[in-house]
Amino acid sequence: MRLNEDHRALRETVRRFVDEEINPHVDGWEAAGLVPLHDLLPKAAKLGLLGLEYDPAYGGEGADHSFQLVAAEEYGRVHASGVGMAIGVQAMMATPSLHDLGTPELKKRYLTPAIAGTAVVSIAVTEPDTGSDVSRLRTRAVRDGDHWVITGRKVYITNGTQADWVCLLARTSDEGGYRGMSQIVVPTDTPGFSVARTFDKLGNRCSDTAELVLDEVRVPVTNTIGAEGRGFQQQMRQFVTERMFAAYTTVGACQYALDRTREFVRDRTVFGTRLAERQYVTFRLTELQAEVDLLRSHNLQTCEALMAGEDITRMATVAKLKAGRLVREVADWCLQFHGGMGYLEDTWTARFLRDTRLTAIGAGADEVMLQVLARLDGLPA
C-alpha cells in the first residue's frame, strides 16, 4: 500500500499539532503527572483526530484505517509517550467496540462527545489478579430489572482519573473462563464509582494511571455494547487495534530517535574524530534503521489487510512483538551513543528509554504475543 497526498497532508497537520500544542508543554505535564485532557482533546478533535475512521453521523471523518496509521506514527514524535498513549486510548482503544457494535442511541450519547473531545474516555479491563489472563476476570455485573449492578476493581487504567466514561469488561453471567462477559459503558459520575489511587510509574509519567473501584454501581442494561455475553470476543478485537496503535507509534518514535541520534553523532567529536566517522556507530544506526523500515512495511501491509476485511490477528501480533523488542533496542543504543550525557535526566534519551519500555508490556506482553503466535502455528502454548 502506498500513501498519497491526502495522507501527507494529514501527516503535516498532526506534526504541526504535536510541535505546537503538545511538545512545548510536556515537561510541565511530566512534572505534574497529568496531561490536561479536557483541554487538549478538543484541540485534537478540531483537526478530526479523534474519529478519523468513524461514522460522520457521530462526528467522525469517515476515512479509512490508513489515516489512523499516519496519525499514530506522528504521535510517536511526542517528547513524552504518555501523551500519545492518552490520545490513542481515546481514538483507538476505548471506542472501537462502541462505534462498531453500539446502538445508535448509545453512540449518540457516548461516542459523539468522545469524538468531539468533550468527554474523556478510558478502557477498564485489567484487574489486580488478572493481568494478561482475562479469563480470571472477577468484576461482576448482576442484573436488577433494567439495570446492571456492578462491583469490582480495575487497575492500571490509562486516563483513569480524568475519564467521563469507561468501556468496562465485566462478568454478566455465572459462566466461567472466557464466557459470560460483556462490555458496558459506565459513566464515572455514577454513585459507587471512585478512583482509589494513582500509580507512580517508571515512565509515561504524564499519563494518569489509576485504580478504579466499582461498589454496586448501577447503569442501564442498555449501556451494554454489542451482544451480552460476547464481551471477551469483542474486547479481543479491540485489543487488535490497540496493538496496531503500539506498532504504528513505535515506527514514529524509533524514526524520531534515530534521526536525532544521527544528528548528534555527526556533530559529536571524540578523540579528534566525529562519532559518525566511526564505522561501528554508523553501521549500528544503519542496522536499526533497516529494522524500523521493515516494521513500517509490515504495518502498511497489515493496514491494507485490515481494510480488505481480512483477519489480521497474526499480523498485528507479529507487529506488536517486533515493536516492543525493536524500540527497546533503539532506545538503548541511542542512549549509549550519547554517552554519559545520555544518562542524564536533562537529555531526551533518558525519558525515551523509560517511556518506551512499556511497549513490550502494555496491550499484551511479549510473552503473550508469543503464546498467541505459537497457538496459531499449532504448537502447545
NURO-943028 format. One record per atom (N, C-alpha, C): x, y, z. Coordinates in steps of 0.2 Angstrom, whole numbers, plus 5000, padded with zeros to 4 digits. Each point is the difference from the previous one (the first is absolute). Last residue first. Example, Ala and Ser with C-alpha at 12.3 -4.5 7.8 and 13.67 -1.06 7.14 Angstrom:
! NURO-943028
506449895035 500450065001 499650055003 500249725000 499650065000 500450065000 
END
This chain:
! NURO-943028
500548805119 500250075003 499850005007 500449824977 499850015007 500250065003 499749994973 500549975006 499650015007 499350074977 499849935001 500549975006 499950234990 500449964996 499949925002 498850185011 499950014993 500449954996 500550015023 499349974999 499850004992 502050125006 500149935001 499349964999 499950235001 500349984993 500149935001 499250105019 499550004995 500349984993 501550015018 499549955002 499550004994 501650175000 500249944998 499649945001 499350215007 500050004993 500349944998 500050035023 499449994997 499950004993 502150065010 499849935001 499349984998 500750234999 500349964995 499949925001 498150165010 500749995001 500349964994 497750155001 500349934999 500750005000 499050205003 499649974995 500249934998 501850125014 499350024999 499749974994 502449965004 499549975006 499350024998 501950074987 500149925000 499549985005 500250234997 499749974994 500049935000 500950155018 499449975000 499749974994 502150125001 500049935003 499449975001 500450234993 499949954995 500149935002 500350195014 499450004997 499949944996 502150045010 499549995005 499349994996 501850074987 500149935002 499549985005 499950224993 499949964994 500149925002 500750175015 499250005000 499849954994 502350055001 499849965006 499249995000 501150124982 500149935000 499749965006 500150254997 499449964998 500149935000 501350165017 500149984993 499449964998 500350085022 500050064996 500049984993 500449845017 499350014999 499950064996 502249854997 499750055004 499350014999 501549854988 499749975006 499750065005 501150044979 499449974999 499649975006 502250105000 499550054999 499349974999 502049875001 499750025007 499550054999 500149884978 500550005005 499750025007 499149984976 500050065004 500550005006 499549804988 500450054995 500150075003 498649845011 500749985001 500550044995 497650035000 500350025006 500749995001 498949914981 500050085000 500350035006 499749765000 500550024996 500150084999 498149915012 500749985003 500650024996 497850034991 500150045006 500649995003 499449854982 500250074998 500150055006 499349785005 500750004997 500250074998 497849975008 500549995005 500750004998 498350004984 500050075003 500549995006 499549804988 500450054996 500150075004 498649825009 500749985001 500550064996 497650025000 500250005007 500849995000 498949984979 500050075002 500350005007 499649794991 500650034997 500050075002 498149895007 500649965003 500650044997 498050074991 500150025007 500649975003 499449944978 500250075001 500150025007 499249784996 500750014998 500250075001 497849975003 500449975006 500750004998 498550074984 500050055005 500449975006 499649854982 500550064998 500050055005 498649825004 500749985000 500450064998 497750045000 500249985007 500849985000 498350084982 500750025001 500349985007 498049944980 500149995007 500850025001 498550124980 500449945002 500149995008 499050184985 499649965004 500349945002 500950194988 499749954996 499649965003 501350165012 499550034996 499649964995 501749915013 499550025005 499450034995 502149954990 499649945001 499450025004 501550174997 499749984994 499549945000 501450065018 499550054999 499649994994 501949875004 499449985005 499450054999 502050054988 499749944997 499449975005 501350195007 499650014994 499649944997 501549975018 499450035002 499650024994 502149904995 499549955003 499350045002 501850134993 499749974995 499549955002 501250115016 499650054997 499649964994 501749895012 499450005004 499550054996 502149984990 499649944999 499450005004 501450185002 499750004994 499649944999 501350025019 499450045001 499750004993 502049885001 499449975004 499450045000 501950104990 499749944996 499549975004 501250165012 499550034995 499749954995 501749925015 499350025004 499550034995 502249964992 499649945001 499450015003 501450184998 499749984993 499649945001 501250085019 499450044998 499749984994 502049895005 499549985005 499350044999 502050054987 499649944998 499549985005 501350195004 499650014994 499649944998 501549995019 499450045001 499650014994 502049884997 499549965004 499450045002 501850104988 499649964996 499549965004 500950255003 500249945003 499549944997 499850244996 500549974996 500349935002 498350145012 499749974993 500649974996 500650125020 499749935001 499749974994 502050184999 499349995001 499749935001 502550085007 499649974994 499350015002 501850055015 500250044994 499649984994 499649915022 500749994998 500250024993 497650035002 500349975006 500749974997 497750184994 500749984998 500349965007 497450074988 500449985006 500749984998 498250054984 500250065003 500549995006 498849834988 500450044995 500350065003 498749865013 500649964999 500450044994 497850085006 500550005006 500749984998 498249974985 500250075000 500550015006 499049794998 500550014995 500250075000 498449955015 500749975002 500450014994 497850074997 500350045005 500749985002 498749864986 500150074996 500450045005 499249805009 500649994996 500250064996 498150015014 500649995004 500649994995 497850024990 500250065003 500750005004 499049814991 500350044994 500250075003 499049845015 500649984998 500350044994 497850055007 500550015005 500749984999 498249954984 500250085001 500550015005 499349784998 500450024994 500150075000 498749925017 500749985001 500450024994 497650035000 500450055004 500749985001 498649844989 500150064996 500450065004 499549795011 500549994995 500150074996 498450005017 500749995003 500550004994 497749994994 500250075002 500750005003 499149794995 500250044994 500250075001 499149875017 500649984999 500350034994 497850045006 500550035005 500749984998 498349914988 500150074997 500550035005 499349785006 500450004994 500250074997 498649975019 500749995002 500450004993 497750004999 500250065002 500750005001 499049804996 500050044994 500350075001 499649865019 500649984996 500050044993 498150045013 500650035003 500749984997 497949904994 500050074998 500650035002 499749795008 500149994993 500150084997 499349975022 500749985000 500250004992 497750055006 500550065002 500749984999 497749894997 500550004995 500650055001 497949975013 500449945000 500549994995 498150174994 500249985007 500349935000 500250174979 499649945003 500249985007 500550254991 499949944997 499649955003 500650185017 500250004993 500049944996 498650115022 500449954997 500250014993 498550145014 500750024999 500549944998 497649985005 500150024994 500750034998 499349935022 500249944996 500150024992 500350185020 499549974996 500349944996 501150075023 500050034994 499449964996 501250025027 499449994996 500050034993 501849915020 499950054996 499449984995 501349915021 499349994998 499850064996 502350025004 499649975006 499350014998 502550024988 499350004998 499749965006 502550124995 499649965004 499350014998 502750044989 499350025001 499649955004 502750104995 499649945002 499350025001 501950124983 499650005006 499749935001 501750194986 499949925000 499749995007 500750224982 499749985007 499849934999 502050124987 499449964999 499749985007 502150114997 499550054999 499349974999 502149875002 499850035007 499450054999 501349824987 499450024998 499750045006 501849845009 500050054994 499350024999 500549885019 500750014998 500050054994 498050015018 500249964995 500850024998 497850025019 500650034998 500449964996 497250015004 500749965000 500550054998 497550045013 500350004993 500749975001 497449965013 500750035000 500350004993 497749965005 500349985006 500750035001 497750074987 500749994999 500349995006 497349954994 500550045003 500749984997 497149955000 500650004996 500550055003 497849985009 500349945001 500749994996 498050164991 500249985007 500349945000 500350134978 499549965003 500249995007 501350124983 499750045005 499449965003 501449924982 500450005006 499650045006 498949854979 500250065002 500350015007 499949794983 499950025006 500250075001 499449794981 500250075001 499850025007 500649754991 499550045003 500350075000 500449734991 500350065000 499450055001 500249735008 499750054995 500450075001 500149705005 500250075001 499750054995 499949745001 499650045005 500250075002 501849814992 499350014999 499650055005 502449915000 499950064995 499350014998 500449875023 500550014994 499950064996 497849905013 500750015002 500550024994 497250045007 500549964995 500750025002 498050115009 500449955004 500549964996 499250254992 499649945002 500549955004 500650224992 499350015001 499649945000 502650125004 499649944999 499350015001 501750194990 499849975006 499749934999 501450234989 499949934999 499849975006 499950274990 500149955006 499949934997 500550264992 499749944997 500249955005 499650265008 500449944999 499749954996 499750295005 499749935000 500649954998 500650215005 499350025001 499649935000 502750055007 499549974995 499350025002 502250045011 499750064996 499449974996 501549865014 499850065004 499650054997 500949814987 499649985006 499750065004 501649964980 499550055000 499549995006 501249794996 500250064997 499550055000 500349795017 499650034995 500250064998 500749815016 500450034995 499650034994 498549855016 500750035001 500350024994 497449945012 500450004994 500750035001 497749875014 500650055000 500449994994 497249955010 500749974998 500550065001 497249964996 500450015006 500749974998 497350094990 500749984998 500550015006 497349974990 500350025006 500849975000 498050064980 500649965002 500250035007 497450034989 500750025002 500549955001 497549994997 500350034993 500750035002 499249825016 499550034996 500450034994 501749915012 499450025005 499550044996 502449844996 499450034998 499550015005 502849995002 499449965001 499450044998 502849994996 499450054999 499449955000 502749995009 499449974998 499550064999 502849945001 499550055000 499449974998 502149884999 499549995005 499550055001 501949864982 499650065001 499549995006 501649854987 499950005008 499650065002 500649964977 499649955002 499850005007 501750144989 499350035001 499549955002 502750035001 499549945000 499350035001 501950145001 499949984993 499549945000 499950125022 500550024995 499849984993 499049955024 499949974993 500550024995 499550075024 500349935000 499949974993 499450235005 500649995004 500349934999 498750104979 499849995007 500649985004 499350114974 500449975004 499850005007 498750114983 500049934999 500449975006 499050244990 500149975006 499949925000 500550254985 499849934999 500249975007 499250274992 500549955003 499849934999 499550294993 499849935001 500649965002 498950274999 500649965001 499849935001 498750214988 499949955005 500749965000 499750184985 499750035006 499949955006 500849974977 500550015005 499750035006 499049914979 500150075001 500550025005 499549774997 500350034994 500150075000 498849915018 500749975000 500450034994 497750045002 500450055004 500749975000 498549874988 500150064997 500450055004 499549785008 500550004995 500150074997 498349955017 500649995002 500650014995 497650034996 500150025007 500750005002 499349924978 499850075001 500250035007 500249764996 500550044997 499950085000 498449855009 500650005004 500550044997 498049984988 499950045006 500750005004 499949864981 500150074998 499950045006 501049775006 499450024997 500150074998 502249855000 499550035004 499450024997 502049904991 499549955002 499550035004 502050114989 499849944996 499449975002 500950185013 499850034993 499849944996 500749955022 499450045000 499850024993 502049885002 499449965001 499450045000 502050124999 499949964994 499349965001 501150165017 499450014996 499949964994 501950005016 499450005004 499450004996 502250004989 500049955005 499349995004 500850174983 500149944997 499949945005 499750255004 499849994993 500149934998 500550075023 499450044998 499749974993 502149935008 499549975004 499350034998 501950094991 499949944997 499449965004 500850215008 499650014994 499949934997 501449995018 499350035002 499650014994 502249934996 499649955003 499350025002 501650164993 499749964995 499649955002 501150125017 499550044996 499749964994 501749915013 499449995004 499550054996 502349994994 499649954997 499349995003 501750214996 499849965006 499549954998 500950154984 500650005005 499849965006 498949964975 499950045006 500649995005 499749894979 500450055000 499950055006 498649814994 500649985002 500650055001 497850044990 500050005008 500749975003 499649994976 500250075002 500050015008 499249794990 500850014999 500250075003 497749964999 500349975006 500850004999 498650094983 500050045006 500449975005 499849874980 500450064999 500050055007 498649814999 500749985000 500550065000 497750034997 500149995007 500849985001 499150024978 500150065003 500250005008 499449804987 500750034999 500150075002 497949885002 500549995005 500750024999 497950134988 500149935001 500649995005 498050205000 500649984996 500249925002 498250165009 499949954995 500549984996 499750165020 500350024993 499849954995 498650055024 500649974997 500150024993 498050045015 500650055000 500649984998 497949885000 500250015007 500650055000 499149934979 499450025004 500150015007 501849934985 499950085000 499350015004 501549785004 499550024996 499950085001 502549905004 499349995002 499550034996 502550004999 499649944996 499449995003 501250185010 500350004993 499649954996 499850115023 499549964996 500249994993 501350135016 499749965004 499549954997 501250194989 500549945002 499749955005 499350224988 499749944998 500449945003 500350245004 500449984994 499749934998 499150105019 499950054995 500449984994 500349875019 499349994997 499950054994 501950025015 500149944995 499349994996 499950165017 500450034994 500249944995 498749945020 499650044995 500550034994 501149885017 499649964996 499650044995 501350105018 500449984994 499649974995 499150075021 500250064997 500349984993 499349845016 499450044998 500250064996 501749865008 499749974995 499350044998 502450045013 499350035000 499649984994 502149865012 499850044994 499350025000 501949925020 499350004997 500050044994 501849985017 499749935000 499350004996 501650195005 499450005003 499749935000 502050044989 500150025007 499449995004 499949964977 500449955003 500150015007 499050174987 499549955001 500449945003 501350184994 499650025006 499549955001 501449974982 500450005006 499650015006 499050014978 500149935003 500450005006 499350194984 499749995007 500249945003 500650064977 500250065005 499849995007 499349844983 500749995002 500250065004 497749994991 500249955005 500750015002 498950144984 499550005005 500249955005 501450054980 499750065003 499650005006 501049814988 500550055001 499850065004 498449834993 500549975005 500550055002 498550064983 499749995006 500449985006 500950004978 499950065002 499750015007 500149794989 500750025003 499950075002 498149924991 500149975006 500750025003 499450074978 499650035005 500149975007 501249914982 500250075001 499650035005 499349794993 500750005003 500250075002 498149984986 499949995007 500649995004 500350034977 499750065003 499849995008 500849824987 500650055002 499750065003 498449844992 500449985006 500650045002 498850054981 499650015005 500349985007 501149964979 500050075002 499650015006 500649754998 499950054995 500150075003 500949725005 499650065002 500050064995 500249724997 500350064999 499650065003 500249715002 499650065000 500450065000 
END
